[in-house]
Amino acid sequence: MAEEPVLECNHLRRAFGDLVAVDDVGFHIGVGETYGLLGPNGAGKTTTISMIAGLLGSDGGEVTIAGQPMTTRTVQAKSSIGYVPQDLAIYPDLSGRENLVFFARLYGMSRTQARSRAAEVLDLIGLTDRAKDETKTYSGGMKRRLNIGLGLLNHPKLLILDEPTVGVDPQSRNAILESVSGLSGAGLAVLYTTHYMEEAERLCDRVGIIDHGKLIAEGTRRELVGMVGELDRVDLAASGNLAGAGQALAAMDFVKKSTVTDDAIELVMSDAREHLPAILTTAAASGAAIKSVEVTEPDLEAVFLHLTGRALRD
């Protein structure tokens, strides 16, 4: 029997006057799954997240969190969510530990429980050694990690991360991504938005692309690439009988195009890594000596541009 999704939203709609910001959007997130919601600025991401978190009412559709219906007035569904907004939600004159204890108390934890949970979260986000320092002395990356820690205090089933790496250095960004990867690996469902396509490539099990308020595509990276007909490219640096090898390779069913230059054979094909042994065997049998192989697989950026006509940051 399939496990019930942690998040399920169906036919969400929200308009602001004549502007339909979200139009019939629906998706689900399972236990231990990281779902990336990607779209250009103004596509409807923030409105969608606000409805999922119960911060904004919808004009239609429904949201359930861990089987509980979500509205702006529900309490039980909200208790299953950890929400990490783009803006930092920490007090600069309090230490990291004091921030965590304060918010844990707001969740209704006793003083003892709050201190214990704060210690656990500090260890989880790698800030135990700076726990006593005022957060105004933290770097941008440390503040972002603490911001994520605040969203973990209540042991959520769904963690909503709205562009959690904005404005941080590469080292801190990598630490945040490793933390998020670890959380999903521990069974936490994660809804992730980002303006960095490589983050979606690295973290997300599935991706939904939203544009003009509509979810226009959804799937794994490979499914999305296949949906828009993007193919892999293989560049074979070689010597010998390149013309003969090029003809032999072009005759293979999975090769869509073969181009021969003075010192290389360029192939356009599907599932390159799967067919690479056959490619090399055929090329060698046809008299080509392969010196190096470079495989270029289409990424989510190519898919995104194809579907929306815009870059992620537009």
Sequence and secondary structure as in RCSB ss.txt:
>XXXX:A:sequence
MAEEPVLECNHLRRAFGDLVAVDDVGFHIGVGETYGLLGPNGAGKTTTISMIAGLLGSDGGEVTIAGQPMTTRTV
QAKSSIGYVPQDLAIYPDLSGRENLVFFARLYGMSRTQARSRAAEVLDLIGLTDRAKDETKTYSGGMKRRLNIGL
GLLNHPKLLILDEPTVGVDPQSRNAILESVSGLSGAGLAVLYTTHYMEEAERLCDRVGIIDHGKLIAEGTRRELV
GMVGELDRVDLAASGNLAGAGQALAAMDFVKKSTVTDDAIELVMSDAREHLPAILTTAAASGAAIKSVEVTEPDL
EAVFLHLTGRALRD
>XXXX:A:secstr
     SEEEEEEEEEETTEEEEEEEEEEE TT EEEEE  TTSSHHHHHHHHTTSS  SEEEEEETTEE  SS S
TTGGGEEEE SS    TTSBHHHHHHHHHHHTT  HHHHHHHHHHHHHHTT GGGTTSBGGGS HHHHHHHHHHH
HHTT  SEEEEESTTTT  HHHHHHHHHHHHHHHHTT EEEEE S HHHHHHH SEEEEEETTEEEEEE HHHHH
HHTT  EEEEEEEEE HHHHHHHHHTSTTEEEEEE SSEEEEEESSHHHHHHHHHHHHHHTTEEEEEEEEE   H
HHHHHHHHSS TT 
